Amino acid sequence: MNLAALSFFGQEALADGRTIGELLPFVTIPGKTTNGSSRWAGKFGTGVDQERDIDVVRTPTGDESGGSVYSIHDVTEHTQISHNREQLLYSVAHELRGSLSVMDNVLGMLFIDYPPLSKEEHLHLMQLAIGTATRLRRLMENLLSAGNIQSGRFQVDPKVTLLPRITDEAIDAVVATFDARNQHILSDGLDREVPVMADRRYIVQVLANLLMNASKYSPEGADVRLGVDRLNDQVRVTVEDAGQGIPVERLSGLFERFYRARPEGEEPGVGLGLAIVKGIVRAHNGTVGVESEVGVGSRFWFTLPLG
């Protein structure tokens, strides 16, 4: 065995001279007359957290000994990437199906029942349609941004911009969702004259993502606080929700792609929003962070350079 095998399995696992079949029970030991290569896939490790996905390929040496070489590949990261890709496709399809169903129902009612509809009913249907279109547009923007950030093609063009222009646009983008849930955005310390260096389009996307998350995880009728503070040569924007909070052990991966702070299926989404927030803010030479207390809520913040 080579040094990589010793490092992977550990000296203890190999010290007693066990066969490959004893070390990896899913690998079957062929007889000496068996020709050709064989391949197996399985797991190795002691416990769920330490298990690794591995591929094993057997290649006969072809000499009189009838021996074989077993090549063992750690494919854990590839397996995780494949799982993430499948989960992303499922989540996107789920999001699209739900939104398109709402849009289909709204258009059907407007087409068939338009004359008898009251003004209030017509307004309600239009709000549903606009909210759904906004949700679809945000999903597409997130997917495009995530792809560009991951590939290294993502670029921003920061310009001096008054912060209220950004906050007002972000609030306009999410107001339909907040109204539908009878929630309110309360502004704290919003200085109307604060200039920041920002690519307005992308920072609006950052703030809208954080506000949508705050709405999603807060109860109906709750208040979401939007705060702005000057920190020397930077400005910090804070979004505080009234949700259940996030356990401390789940905070470390919160800004990574596909990471879900809550079990999959508990809340809709594709697990990209906070990763996009992190990528956009870092491209502006800013930082992101979160503070959370279970049963109280969470505070997400990001910083931008002063203009």
ZIZIJO-V430811 format. One record per backbone hydrogen bond with DSSP energy under -0.5 kcal/mol. NH is the residue of the N-H (numbers start at 1). CO is the residue of the C=O. If there is no record, write none. Layout:
BEGIN
nh: [NH NH]
co: [CO CO]
END
This chain:
BEGIN
nh: [6 7 8 9 10 14 15 17 23 24 27 28 30 34 38 40 42 44 47 50 51 51 52 54 55 56 57 58 59 61 62 66 69 71 71 72 73 73 75 75 76 79 80 81 82 83 84 85 86 87 88 89 90 91 92 93 94 95 96 97 98 99 100 101 102 103 104 105 106 107 108 109 110 111 112 113 114 117 117 122 123 124 125 126 127 128 129 130 131 132 133 134 135 136 137 138 139 140 141 142 143 144 145 146 147 148 149 150 151 152 152 153 154 159 161 163 165 166 166 167 168 169 170 171 172 173 174 174 175 178 179 180 181 182 183 184 186 186 188 191 192 194 195 196 197 198 198 200 202 203 204 205 206 207 208 209 210 211 212 213 214 215 216 217 218 218 219 221 222 224 225 226 227 227 228 229 231 234 235 236 237 237 238 239 240 241 241 250 251 254 256 258 259 259 261 265 266 276 277 278 279 280 281 282 283 284 284 285 286 289 291 293 295 296 297 299 300 301 302 303 304 306 307]
co: [2 3 4 5 6 10 11 14 19 20 24 26 28 31 58 56 54 52 45 47 47 48 44 42 73 40 71 38 69 67 67 63 59 57 69 70 55 71 53 73 53 75 76 77 78 79 80 81 82 83 84 85 86 87 88 89 90 91 92 93 94 95 96 97 98 99 100 101 102 103 104 105 106 107 108 109 110 113 114 118 119 120 121 122 123 124 125 126 127 128 129 130 131 132 133 134 135 136 137 138 139 140 141 142 143 144 145 146 147 148 149 148 148 198 196 194 162 162 163 163 164 165 166 167 168 169 170 171 171 174 175 176 177 179 178 222 184 224 226 189 190 191 193 161 305 159 196 198 199 199 200 201 202 203 204 205 206 207 208 209 210 211 212 213 214 215 242 181 219 184 240 186 225 238 188 236 234 231 304 229 235 302 227 300 225 239 298 247 248 251 253 271 256 271 259 267 263 272 273 274 275 276 277 278 279 280 281 282 281 301 299 297 244 293 293 291 239 289 237 287 235 233 195]
END
